[in-house]
Amino acid sequence: MQKPVILVTNDDGIMAPGIRNLISFMLEIGEVVVVAPDKGQSGMGHAVTITEPLRLEKIAVNGDHQEFSCSGTPVDCVKLAVNKVLHRKPDILVSGINHGSNASINVIYSGTMSAAIEGAMEGIPSVGFSLLDYRLNADFLPARKYIQQIVRSVLKHGLPKGNCLNVNIPAVQEHEIKGIRVCRQANANWVEEFDHRKDPRGKDYYWLTGKFQLHEDMDETDEWALANQYISLVPIQYDFTAHKLISQLKDWNFNA
Amino acid sequence: MQKPVILVTNDDGIMAPGIRNLISFMLEIGEVVVVAPDKGQSGMGHAVTITEPLRLEKIAVNGDHQEFSCSGTPVDCVKLAVNKVLHRKPDILVSGINHGSNASINVIYSGTMSAAIEGAMEGIPSVGFSLLDYRLNADFLPARKYIQQIVRSVLKHGLPKGNCLNVNIPAVQEHEIKGIRVCRQANANWVEEFDHRKDPRGKDYYWLTGKFQLHEDMDETDEWALANQYISLVPIQYDFTAHKLISQLKDWNFNA
């Protein structure tokens, strides 16, 4: 049987330990093509680069394992990979492993998940993986067998068009992980706080900081799963329409 | 009665004709506070600035009309406006008027709509406006009465928590606009094409281009409305969960 072609990207940059681990996990499953940002792109959301040209640098080509770094965002990487590197759709796209959570509302700010969503838009079965540990020396190994299981399941079953998966992994020892929990995105937001400082020339500047605020405590959510040492798996779609609101807005009688 | 406080932002930058028009339309309705990017931020999606500090520059303060430019993304502008300029939630947030469509799948790449979605996350009734004309000399005046009508309606009715509106306006004469149509986001995607060039030093680079590809032709969609000279109004939510897929994924028996 032919090996599956696995496209790997991330938002922490091609040298981040998270993607290096993901590449090693994927080499045990298929042929790996990496197209990832040449620098950290955290918090880029679904940004694309339209005012600057993009660069694509061949890093390594070695049998079943090719790597390219790209000057753009995670979404740019996916577009370039499909169009200019693979010249076809890969069998699966995996993004990550992100250093830090992309559960709940973080999905909207996340470059890792935007790459997966972009994959879904292009009809590629796609999964974003994140570990709840921001540190450079985070331990990704406890997640290995679960990540491989999820990738093998997606390769076997496929995913419906327009959907991808958001997988978050608690930062615990392997024997402490209770399993994989299919769930929904928890309702939460970030309460902003800005760290207001003055530069050496006396001018104001601000660092964005914030506190994550959860609005519910239900056991069907990703935040509940993670807090209880499960790996959370949320199926994702990108229709932003609030369908339930349509009839209510029609009652506003705009054209009366 | 006290005038409503209207927060205005955009993604084309504070000097763009689109926002200058929106500001003038809003000054006829309420007290206007502008916090907008100091440069174009198109295609930034829901990006936030976390690796650089943010600058906020007072441009004009004049009774009912204050303006600040911000070095960050549209989402940064909303966060800074609420926390460091207004020190409260405005009565409404309006974003735009974008030069170019944010209908259909464009919503996910759009800085204009990300600002509105960020507003919704913070509990502010928020509306993004876009005109289907990329040109600097686009004519925003035909949209004036409709934009004011929508803003007054939202101020009157409010919007449910977690929702905002995505309003797109066809680039036609005022008498050609058939009215406002409440509808859903059309199913479409961008088929990428990269313009591949060589720089003066012989190195490859790529410009992202693409063709918009519509997957349906239904009269309840924003693309249909716009093609038929209606202003499209799509209610937006930001729960990415594909709820219908949850039971199907549970059948994969990850923990068997």
Boltz contact constraints between the chains, C-beta under 6 A:
constraints:
  - contact:
      token1: [A, 43]
      token2: [B, 48]
      max_distance: 6.0
  - contact:
      token1: [A, 43]
      token2: [B, 50]
      max_distance: 6.0
  - contact:
      token1: [A, 44]
      token2: [B, 47]
      max_distance: 6.0
  - contact:
      token1: [A, 45]
      token2: [B, 45]
      max_distance: 6.0
  - contact:
      token1: [A, 45]
      token2: [B, 46]
      max_distance: 6.0
  - contact:
      token1: [A, 45]
      token2: [B, 47]
      max_distance: 6.0
  - contact:
      token1: [A, 46]
      token2: [B, 45]
      max_distance: 6.0
  - contact:
      token1: [A, 46]
      token2: [B, 108]
      max_distance: 6.0
  - contact:
      token1: [A, 46]
      token2: [B, 109]
      max_distance: 6.0
  - contact:
      token1: [A, 47]
      token2: [B, 44]
      max_distance: 6.0
  - contact:
      token1: [A, 47]
      token2: [B, 45]
      max_distance: 6.0
  - contact:
      token1: [A, 47]
      token2: [B, 47]
      max_distance: 6.0
  - contact:
      token1: [A, 48]
      token2: [B, 43]
      max_distance: 6.0
  - contact:
      token1: [A, 48]
      token2: [B, 109]
      max_distance: 6.0
  - contact:
      token1: [A, 50]
      token2: [B, 43]
      max_distance: 6.0
  - contact:
      token1: [A, 50]
      token2: [B, 208]
      max_distance: 6.0
  - contact:
      token1: [A, 53]
      token2: [B, 205]
      max_distance: 6.0
  - contact:
      token1: [A, 53]
      token2: [B, 207]
      max_distance: 6.0
  - contact:
      token1: [A, 54]
      token2: [B, 206]
      max_distance: 6.0
  - contact:
      token1: [A, 55]
      token2: [B, 205]
      max_distance: 6.0
  - contact:
      token1: [A, 79]
      token2: [B, 192]
      max_distance: 6.0
  - contact:
      token1: [A, 83]
      token2: [B, 192]
      max_distance: 6.0
  - contact:
      token1: [A, 83]
      token2: [B, 194]
      max_distance: 6.0
  - contact:
      token1: [A, 84]
      token2: [B, 194]
      max_distance: 6.0
  - contact:
      token1: [A, 107]
      token2: [B, 240]
      max_distance: 6.0
  - contact:
      token1: [A, 108]
      token2: [B, 46]
      max_distance: 6.0
  - contact:
      token1: [A, 108]
      token2: [B, 238]
      max_distance: 6.0
  - contact:
      token1: [A, 109]
      token2: [B, 46]
      max_distance: 6.0
  - contact:
      token1: [A, 109]
      token2: [B, 48]
      max_distance: 6.0
  - contact:
      token1: [A, 121]
      token2: [B, 189]
      max_distance: 6.0
  - contact:
      token1: [A, 153]
      token2: [B, 252]
      max_distance: 6.0
  - contact:
      token1: [A, 163]
      token2: [B, 242]
      max_distance: 6.0
  - contact:
      token1: [A, 163]
      token2: [B, 245]
      max_distance: 6.0
  - contact:
      token1: [A, 179]
      token2: [B, 255]
      max_distance: 6.0
  - contact:
      token1: [A, 180]
      token2: [B, 254]
      max_distance: 6.0
  - contact:
      token1: [A, 182]
      token2: [B, 246]
      max_distance: 6.0
  - contact:
      token1: [A, 182]
      token2: [B, 249]
      max_distance: 6.0
  - contact:
      token1: [A, 182]
      token2: [B, 250]
      max_distance: 6.0
  - contact:
      token1: [A, 184]
      token2: [B, 241]
      max_distance: 6.0
  - contact:
      token1: [A, 185]
      token2: [B, 239]
      max_distance: 6.0
  - contact:
      token1: [A, 185]
      token2: [B, 240]
      max_distance: 6.0
  - contact:
      token1: [A, 185]
      token2: [B, 241]
      max_distance: 6.0
  - contact:
      token1: [A, 189]
      token2: [B, 121]
      max_distance: 6.0
  - contact:
      token1: [A, 192]
      token2: [B, 79]
      max_distance: 6.0
  - contact:
      token1: [A, 192]
      token2: [B, 83]
      max_distance: 6.0
  - contact:
      token1: [A, 194]
      token2: [B, 83]
      max_distance: 6.0
  - contact:
      token1: [A, 194]
      token2: [B, 84]
      max_distance: 6.0
  - contact:
      token1: [A, 205]
      token2: [B, 53]
      max_distance: 6.0
  - contact:
      token1: [A, 205]
      token2: [B, 55]
      max_distance: 6.0
  - contact:
      token1: [A, 206]
      token2: [B, 54]
      max_distance: 6.0
  - contact:
      token1: [A, 207]
      token2: [B, 53]
      max_distance: 6.0
  - contact:
      token1: [A, 208]
      token2: [B, 50]
      max_distance: 6.0
  - contact:
      token1: [A, 234]
      token2: [B, 241]
      max_distance: 6.0
  - contact:
      token1: [A, 235]
      token2: [B, 242]
      max_distance: 6.0
  - contact:
      token1: [A, 235]
      token2: [B, 245]
      max_distance: 6.0
  - contact:
      token1: [A, 235]
      token2: [B, 249]
      max_distance: 6.0
  - contact:
      token1: [A, 236]
      token2: [B, 240]
      max_distance: 6.0
  - contact:
      token1: [A, 236]
      token2: [B, 242]
      max_distance: 6.0
  - contact:
      token1: [A, 237]
      token2: [B, 242]
      max_distance: 6.0
  - contact:
      token1: [A, 238]
      token2: [B, 108]
      max_distance: 6.0
  - contact:
      token1: [A, 239]
      token2: [B, 185]
      max_distance: 6.0
  - contact:
      token1: [A, 240]
      token2: [B, 107]
      max_distance: 6.0
  - contact:
      token1: [A, 240]
      token2: [B, 185]
      max_distance: 6.0
  - contact:
      token1: [A, 240]
      token2: [B, 236]
      max_distance: 6.0
  - contact:
      token1: [A, 241]
      token2: [B, 184]
      max_distance: 6.0
  - contact:
      token1: [A, 241]
      token2: [B, 185]
      max_distance: 6.0
  - contact:
      token1: [A, 241]
      token2: [B, 234]
      max_distance: 6.0
  - contact:
      token1: [A, 242]
      token2: [B, 163]
      max_distance: 6.0
  - contact:
      token1: [A, 242]
      token2: [B, 235]
      max_distance: 6.0
  - contact:
      token1: [A, 242]
      token2: [B, 236]
      max_distance: 6.0
  - contact:
      token1: [A, 242]
      token2: [B, 237]
      max_distance: 6.0
  - contact:
      token1: [A, 245]
      token2: [B, 163]
      max_distance: 6.0
  - contact:
      token1: [A, 245]
      token2: [B, 235]
      max_distance: 6.0
  - contact:
      token1: [A, 246]
      token2: [B, 182]
      max_distance: 6.0
  - contact:
      token1: [A, 249]
      token2: [B, 182]
      max_distance: 6.0
  - contact:
      token1: [A, 249]
      token2: [B, 235]
      max_distance: 6.0
  - contact:
      token1: [A, 250]
      token2: [B, 182]
      max_distance: 6.0
  - contact:
      token1: [A, 252]
      token2: [B, 153]
      max_distance: 6.0
  - contact:
      token1: [A, 254]
      token2: [B, 180]
      max_distance: 6.0
  - contact:
      token1: [A, 255]
      token2: [B, 179]
      max_distance: 6.0
